[in-house]
Amino acid sequence: MQIDWSTVISVSIPLLAATSGQIIAHQLTQKREKQKHNKECFQNLYSPIMFLINDYITAEALKVILMNEENCSEEEFEEKAKDTYFNPDRIFDEILNLFSLNLRYANHDLISHFYDVKVLFQMERIREIDGVRLGERIEFCYRFLQDYLKYAEDLSILLPRKINTDLFFISIYKILDYCNCFNLSRGLIKDHILLDHLSQNNKLTKQAAKILKNIERNNSKRYDRIKIYTKAFEFLNDLCSNIDKILPDIAEVWRAEIENCKQHKLKLLCKERR
């Protein structure tokens, strides 16, 4: 029996066209739904909390300035600032509450970080642990910021300058921590105004983000770590050169601390390779 190919082709072409049309329509629908979901996530969770994070970091910096000027303790500051907007604990509490109301828009990893920092925050409030765990709060802000940037890029949203300031501050904090420069990272908040000024240098902010990304991407690869951290310390020295143009005294302190931490960190990495 011979096949009438003209008939087969004439029947197949419309079927293929219809099927292709359905596939394309389905893909477009999925793309629109994803775009709609991302927009809802950004509007309800990421954008409002990101602006609160900016206020929170600013409030922590103002807290350090006021405590130094008035020579007061944490408890005395809390008493004076409890009814003011720029009370960092009040703002961070607002961040946690807003996040709780919009959990459905966050991914699993971020929710996990949220619950970790929420427990610590509650323990601080009832004095089960001493002092403010600024490092854990900064870590949560950093993880949140990473997701914020992904959504902003997907939605082609132009970042406000103050978001770049926060990104630079948190990146420097994390790099210092990874390099074991804990004295500098723990006291970094008092240099917030300085870092705000330096964040206007786009080359410097991009370098900071790149260095941090390389550290986190390769931190488990033992034989690459010496190279990665050598570049990190080179970046920190470059940062000191920029600080030196503004505040030489602070640059001198940073250089001494960074050099000491560099020798210690690289020595530890060399031992790992043996």
VOLUMTI-260817 format. One record per residue: x, y, z of N, C-alpha, C in turn. Coordinates in pm, whole numbers, plus 50000, padded with zeros to 5 digits. Layout:
N
XYZXYZXYZ
...
REM end
This chain:
274
500854988050000500005000050000500885012550000
500675021049905501465033249895500875044449983
501815051950044501385063350130501245075750046
500125082150061499885094649990500495106050072
501795108950043502545118750122501955132750113
501345135750003500735149149989499595150950090
498865139950111497775140450209498315141250351
499375133050378499985133050511500535146750546
501255152650450501845165850473500785176450494
499745175750412498675185850422497935185050555
497865172750613497215171050743498175174450857
499455170750841500435172450948500785187050975
500895194850869501315208850885500385216650978
499065215950958498185223051051498285217851196
498455204251210498585198551344499845203451413
500975203551338502235208451394502145223151430
501495230551343501335244951370500515247351495
499445239451512498585240851630499325237051757
500095225851747500865221251864501925231351903
502655236551802503685246651828503095259051891
501925262851841501255274551895500885272752041
500425260552076500075257652215501305258052306
502415252452256503655252252335504145266352360
504175274452252504635288252265503725296252359
502395294152344501445301252430501625297252577
501895284152599502125279352735503385285552796
504455286252715505705292052763505545306952795
504815313952708504575328252732503735330452857
502755321552877501915322552997502755320353123
503635310053116504505307353230505425319153259
505965325253153506845336753169506115348453233
504865350753188504065361653245503745359053391
503415346353424503105342853562504325344453652
505495340353601506715341853678507035356653701
506865364653595507125379053605506165385453705
504905381053702503905386353794504265382653939
504685370053958505065365354092506275373154143
507285374854058508495382254098508165396554135
507255402554060506855416354088506155417254223
505305407354254504615407054383505615405254497
506595396254477507625394054578508395406954605
508745413854499509545426054512508745437054582
507485438654542506665449454597506265446954742
505995434354777505465431354910506525427855013
507665422454969508685417955062510005425455045
510615424254928511995428554911512185443654912
511345450954841511525465354834511285472254970
510145469755036509925476655164510945472955272
511355460255278512325456255380513705461555348
514055462555220515375467655184515535482055230
514495490055220514575503855267514655504355420
514005494755487514125493955633515535489855673
516155480955595517535476855623518475488855612
518235497255514519035509455500518885518155624
517655519755671517415527655793518075520855914
518015507555917518585500256031520105502256040
520805500855927522265502455928522635516855966
521875526455913522105540555949521875542756098
520825536356152520515537856294521605531856383
522165520556341523265514556417524475523856419
524735530356307525865539756300525615551856390
524385557156387524045568556473524125564656621
523755552356651523815547456790525245548056843
526205543456762527605543556802528075557956827
527705566956737528105581056750527545587056879
526255584756904525595590457023526145584457153
526405571357151526955564957272528345570357303
529135573057200530475578657221530415593057269
529515600857207529405615057243528905616857386
527925608657425527305610257557527865600457660
528825592057615529485582457705528455574157784
527505568357711526455560657777526535545857739
525925537357819525925522957797524785519057702
524755506157664523675501057579522315503457645
522235500257773520965501557845520505516157851
521455525157875521125539357881520675544457745
521345539657640520935543757505519525538857474
519245526157508517925520457481516835528557549
517105532857671516135540757745515885554257679
516955560457631516835573557566516195572657428
516485561757357516085560957217514825552657191
514245547057297513155537357277511945543257203
511695556157216510535562257152510885569957024
512125568556977512535575656856512525566356736
512415572256616512385563756495513695556456477
514825563656490516125557656464516675550056584
515815541856642516235531956741516465519056663
517725514256651518005502656566517205490256603
516985487756732516215475956772514765477156727
514215489156734512835491156689512725488556540
513685493556461513665491656317513855476856282
514795470156352515025456056321513805447656357
513135451356464511895444556501510845446356391
510785458156333509845460756223510205452256100
511505450656074511955442155964511475427755985
511655422556104511255408756134509735407056125
508995416856174507535415956168507035416256024
507595425055943507175426055803507545413255727
508705407655758509105395055696508125383855733
507735383455861506785373155908505465373655831
505035385655799503755387355728503845383655581
505065382455530505225379855386506145367855358
506085357955447506935346055433506745339055299
505525339355245505235331955121506045337155002
506595349055014507365354654903508865351654913
509295345455022510725342855044511075328355014
512345325754978512765312054954513145305155086
513355292155078513585284255199514835288455276
515925290855203517185294455269517055307555346
516385317255283516225330255348515315328955471
514285320755461513395318455577514175312155692
515095303055658515925296755761516795307155832
517425316155755518225326855814517345336055900
516135338455853515195347055926514885341356064
514575328356071514235322356200515445322056295
516625320056240517835320156323518025333756390
517925344456309518165357856364516995362356452
515805357356422514635360756504514775355156646
515245342756656515445336556788516475344456868
517585347956804518625355756872518095369356916
517305375656830516745388856862515835387956984
515005377456988514105375757102514885372857230
515975365257219516815362357336517495375057386
517865383957293518445396757333517425405157409
516195404957361515155413357420514855409357565
514905396157592514585391557728515865389157810
516995393957755518285393657824518785379557853
518435369957767518985356457782520415355757728
520755365057640522135366557595522515381157608
523785383757631524255397457652524575404357521
524215417057514524615425357400523825422257273
524085430457172523425428957042524315420556950
523735410356889524455401856796524445408156657
525245418856642525255426456517525685417856399
526645408856421527135400356313526035391956252
525185385956335524075377656285523045386156211
522825398256258521875407256189522435411256052
523725414456047524355418055920524305406255823
524505394155873524455382155789523065380555727
522025382555808520655381755755520425392555650
520875404855678520725415855582521445412555451
522605406255463523385402555344522645392255260
522135381855324521385371555249520135377455185
519485386355258518295392955203518675401555083
519785408755095520245417654989520565409854861
521125397854876521445389554759520185386254680
519115382654751517845379654683517235392354624
517335403254697516825416054648517455419554513
518765417954503519475421254379519045412454263
518775399554290518325390354186516965394754130
516045398254220514725402654175514805415954103
515625425154152515775438154087516315436453946
517295427453929517865425053796516825418853704
516075409153754515055402553673513965412253628
513645421853713512585431553682513125444353620
514455444753594515115456353533514875469153614
515035468053744514825479353835516165485953866
516225498953849517435506553878517585508054029
518765504554081518995504954225519215519154275
518575523054385518885536154447520325536154498
520945547854505522345548654547522535543254688
521555545554776521735541054914521775525854926
521205518854827521305504254827522735500154796
523385507354706524805504754677525675507354799
525295517454878526025520155002525915508455098
524695503155114524485491555201525245479355150
525205477255020525915465954960527405466954987
527965478954973529395480954995529745478655142
528965484455232529215482855375529195468055415
528155460955372528015446855410529105438455345
529475441555222530545434155153531865435655227
532195447955269533435450255344533395442955477
532265443455544532095436355672532375421455653
531785415455550531945401055526533375397555487
533995405755402535385403155361536315403455482
536145413555566536965414655687536775402355777
535545397855789535265386055870535935373655813
535815371655683536435360155618537955360455633
538525372455634539985374055648540435374255793
539505371155883539795370756028540175384356086
539785395156018540035408756070538855412756159
538655405356266537455407056348537425420456421
538575425456460538605438456528538065449556437
538375448356307537905458356211536435456256176
536025443856155534635441256116533675444856229
534045441356353533145444156467533025459156494
534055466756457533985481256478533655488956352
533255481656247533055488156117531895498156118
530895495456200529715504056200530055518456234
531095520456315531475534256352532095541656234
532525534256131533095540356011532095540855896
530815540155930529765539655827529785551955736
529995563655795530015576055715531175575655616
532315570655660533475569255572533175559755456
532565548355486532245538555382531155543755288
530245551655343529215557955260529885566755154
530915574055195531655582555101532405574054998
533065563555044533835554954954532945547254856
531695544654895530795537054808530435544454680
530765557454674530535565054551531545561454443
532615554454483533615549554389533115536254331
532545536654211531935524654151532935513254133
534175516754099535195506454081535435498954212
535475506254322535715500254453534555491254495
533325495754472532155487954512532055475054429
532385475854301532355463854216533445454054258
534615459254292535705450654338535315443354467
534695450654558534285444654687533315433154663
532315435554578531325425154548531975413154481
532925415654391533615404854320534485396654415
535235403454502536095396454599535265387554690
534165392854742533305385254831532705373154759
532275375254636531705364254557532725353154536
533975356954505535025347054483535335339254611
535345346254725535605339554852534505329154879
533265333054864532165324054897532045312554797
532415315154673532345304754571533445294254589
534625298454636535775289454642536245286254783
535455289854882535915288455020536135273955063
535505264554993535665250455029536745243554945
537305250654848538345244754763539705248054822
540275238354891541465240654972542625246654892
542895241354772544105245454700543935258754625
542725264154625542515277254563542475288454667
542385284754793542095294854896543235304654917
544465300254906545585309554925545535320554819
545265316754695545175326554587544005336054609
542865330554650541655338554672541885348654785
542475344054895542655353055010543805362954988
544785359154908545845368754872545235380554798
544315377454706543645388254631542735396354724
542125389754822541265396854917542085406954999
543265402755045544115411755122544665423055034
544925420054907545355430654814544245441154799
543005436354794541875445654785541775454154911
541945447855028541865455355153542975465855163
544155462655110545235472655106544885484255013
544235480954902543785491354810542725500154876
541865493754955540845501055030541515510655129
542585506055193543325514555287543915526855216
544385524955093544925536155016543855546654991
542625542154966541515551454946541135558355078
541185550955188540885556755319541955567155355
543205564255317544335573055350544165586955290
543465588055179543245600855114542265609555193
541475602955279540445610155355540815611355502
541145599655563541475599155706542715590555726
543885596655717545155589155728545305581455858
544825586955969544975580156098544225566756099
543015566856045542225554556038542895544555943
543415549455832544095540855735545285533755799
545995541055883547165535155950546765523656042
545685525556115545175515056205544745502956124
544005505456014543545494655928544715486755870
545735493755820546885487055758547565477555857
547785482455977548475474256079547655461756111
546365463456127545495452056160545415442156044
545285447355923545175438855804546455430855781
547605437355800548885430355780549045419055882
548665421656004548755411456109547825399656078
546605402756036545625392256004546035384555878
546665391455784547125384955661548155374055693
549135377355774550165367655809549565355455879
548625358055969547995347256044547125338655952
546305345055868545375337755780546125329355678
547105335055612547835327655509548665316255570
549125318355692549865307655760548925295755786
547705298555828546725287955851546385280655721
546255288055612545935282155482547085273255432
548315277455458549475269355418549485256155494
549105256355622549045244155701547995234555647
546885240255596545825231855540546305224055418
547225229555343547695223155220548665211655246
549195210855366550185200355394549505186955418
REM end
